[in-house]
Amino acid sequence: MADAQVESRKLYCLLLAAAKLLSNQDTSFRSAVSRSEKECLSMATADVAKPDYATQRKHFIFTDEHEQLRESIRRFVIKELQPHAEEWEETTFPDWVFTRMGELGFLGLDKPEQYGGQGGDYYTSLVLAEEMAHSHSGGLAMGVAVQTDMAMPPILAFGTEEQKQEWAAPAIKGTAILCIGITEPDAGSDVSGIKTRAVRDGDDYVINGSKTYITNGHRAHAIVLVTKTDVNSTPPTQPDDSGGAQSGEAGRRARATHEGFTLFLVPMDAPGVIREKRLKKLGMHASDTALLAFQDVRVPASAVLGQVGKGFYHIMWELQGERLIGAAGSVAGAQNVFDRTLQYAKERQAFGRSIGHFQVIRHKFADMATKIETARQMVYTTAWRFQNGEYPVREITMAKLYAARISVEVADECIQIHGGAGYMQEYGIERSWRDLRLNRIGAGTDEIMLDVIGRSYGL
Amino acid sequence: MRRVSRMTRAPRDLARPDAERAAGARAHAARPIPPFTAEHDRLRSEIREFIATRLRPHADEWENAGWFSNDAFGWLAQAGYLGLKFPAVYGGGGDTVAAAVLVEELAGCGSGGVAAGLGAHAGIALPPIEAFGTEEQKQRYLVPGLRGELIAALAITEPGAGSDVASIRTAARRVDGGYVVNGAKTFITGGVRADILVTAVKTKTEGGHHGISFLIVERGPGVTSSPLRKLGWHASDTAEIAFDDVFVPDENLLGREHEGFYLIMANFQWERLLMALGAVGAMQVCFEQTLRFLAGQGSGQAVRHAMAEIALAIEAGRDVTYAALRCHVAGADAVREVTIAKLQTQRCAFDVIDACVGIHGLDAPPELERALRDARLGPIGGGTDEIMKEILGRSLGL
């Protein structure tokens, strides 16, 4: 208990520091936030006039400190990031976002203090993922999430003290940018089909191969790279994304073939690392997505991350965190585009009234609100399991699948409600739609998610 | 705030996934989701056992008869399950969350009609007596009701007033010492067998929903009821009821005169939660049944994904329903959460059970076909899906 108090005091101090750092606080924004909160509460209770029950309605995983953190991050995101959203669609977001967020402590919220993190719980990371949606730039949110919740966790979980000091500490400060390399031109969903090889040569390893769709790939200082070190192991013929979580005969068979992969922590300035073209894509324009080549890249054995031969399990573990944080981002993205569309539906007039007052439009909002709330509860319940030491592969998979789907459905309905305006870039709704569409593909497609869930029941 | 334990997990451990860490096939996750506790989990297995051995064996017989035995109320009462949510002073268990366990598990009784009949008594008709009744009314009706010796039904819907509750026309005319009631009610679950009818009446002709009051009408002269045939819920008696100059004494006014609409609104929250919990339970039962059916046969990817979709729908429904339950038991205004939970789960349960039937094909057992018919009431009863959308849409200021 005392420990918990110390932790929350620390977090509170961080918040104060962050608040100070946010130079000349925008009071008009602040009053806008409190105004919209009041509106939300009065709206939710409009049909039964009752007192404010906000405390009981708050989800049990969050404390007041989390709410303060949320407000602090939101203020930063709206003030310092959101105004640039459109500009960064053209240019990709600048690297100073990392240093600025590092300075504010936002890149290490749930990371250990010994490496410069805040030592908070998993929920702090969830709060960050949710609030980043206010940037109105999926590409930006993704670039940051790759740093905090995809590349960093394996370094902190499997890395040596030296690796943590060399890469995790500066990544938390925002002075080092990280990326993670799994997908290859010939291996996407089928992770075990990767061909990038790392061959032992004396005290070193020599890496050859290529990686694609790598977020942050152009700007990164280091990559967490998945390679194959034992070419004799044959890949399995069925998807097994559960990290070898299957039991029984199928599990043993799957495990036997998932040996022989190894993670490396490779500096991106190592000779032979070639950053090939910037990939153009449907959405997420603010992020840089790279095709990378590795030609005789020589790294010392100390560049191995985790255990030699256990890379597949390491990366499957990493994917769980990636999926959960992705699910949180999907929900927040859906909520954000929903809120903007609700505002629009109240203002836009047609046939003598605001379009939101047509029953079919009202029902569309009810359907969307139901989907978003359901997805949110799945994410929170799963995050609670995660925080409490469970390894809930099935629940994470479900949360990711559901949240990704509904985010795309919601964004599509929001375009529909906006009509022609939804189709125009000016309103930013079509951008949300394009950005959110990736959620059903990245970190494991919907179809892979269904397969993982189905197999978890022995089917 | 607690430190992140997963972050500091030893790499050695992570490199060796084993069955314990794995998400193997299990009906319920290891840790009970709040507001449920380990204690509730124990109660859950107890109740599941009770339902499987005491109720389930009668399902076919009761369905065919179109009537379940009144003894079921007594069995539940003796086991201590009938009054779980009511205060101990009236013979209850004093734990709303425990009552939620019962409702979810009742899906295992093999008949939506039985679950509905028991639920209408303990979950819908008695709660307003507990919440709005006088001490004398509680002693007279609630106490025997919780012993399973008196059966109650809630009578609101009329032939001319369904979703639009404010337009009910059953009239209670003021007379010396009480009221004289005339009118008709319909679709009343348990209405044939009920000893008392907690009835919505108009006590003022003007004022729309501000002229509604509730009377506890005892079965007697002038009260006639007859069963209705329906798509599903065959084991429950759904009644059409006529009141013909029925005298109801003053002391049977439930709550304040003309303020019955608040009673309806308050009651709806628990009723809708019950329906959401029941849908989650029904989906789980049908899913497990289908999983057993598939065991041993190799299934193709389409079936695997169909089952994954079902499991996903159940998890989604469960998480959002439990969230609404948490909100409700915390005493918060849970209108929005409960409405969402009901809207999310009802059509979904029908679709899920339909998919289970589809996977079985012509091998679908009668109870699955029955579950499908029973589930079709979900998007209608307790407020239709369309009414749920109206409530939600309006709560957003639209």
Interface residues (C-beta under 8 A of the other chain):
Chain A: A4 E7 S8 L11 E39 M43 A44 T45 A46 D47 V48 K50 Y53 Q56 R57 H59 F60 T63 E65 D110 K111 P112 G119 G120 D121 Y122 Y123 T124 P153 L156 A157 F158 S242 G243 G244 A245 Q246 S247 G251 R255 G306 Q307 K310 Y313 H314 W317 G321 L342 A345 K346 G356 H357 Q359 I361 R362 H363 F365 A366 D367 A369 T370 E373 T374 A375 Q377 M378 Y380 T381 W384 R385 F386 Q387 N388 G389 E390 Y391 P392 V393 R394 E395 M398 L401 Y402 E447 M449 L450 D451 V452 I453 G454 R455 S456 Y457 G458 L459
Chain B: M1 R2 R3 V4 S5 R6 M7 T8 R9 P11 R12 L14 A15 R16 P17 A19 R21 A22 A23 G24 A25 A29 A30 R31 I33 P34 M265 L291 L294 A295 S299 Q301 V303 R304 H305 M307 A308 E309 A311 L312 E315 A316 G317 D319 V320 Y322 A323 R326 C327 A330 G331 A332 D333 A334 V335 R336 E337 I340 L343 Q344 E386 M388 K389 E390 I391 L392 G393 R394 S395 L396 G397 L398
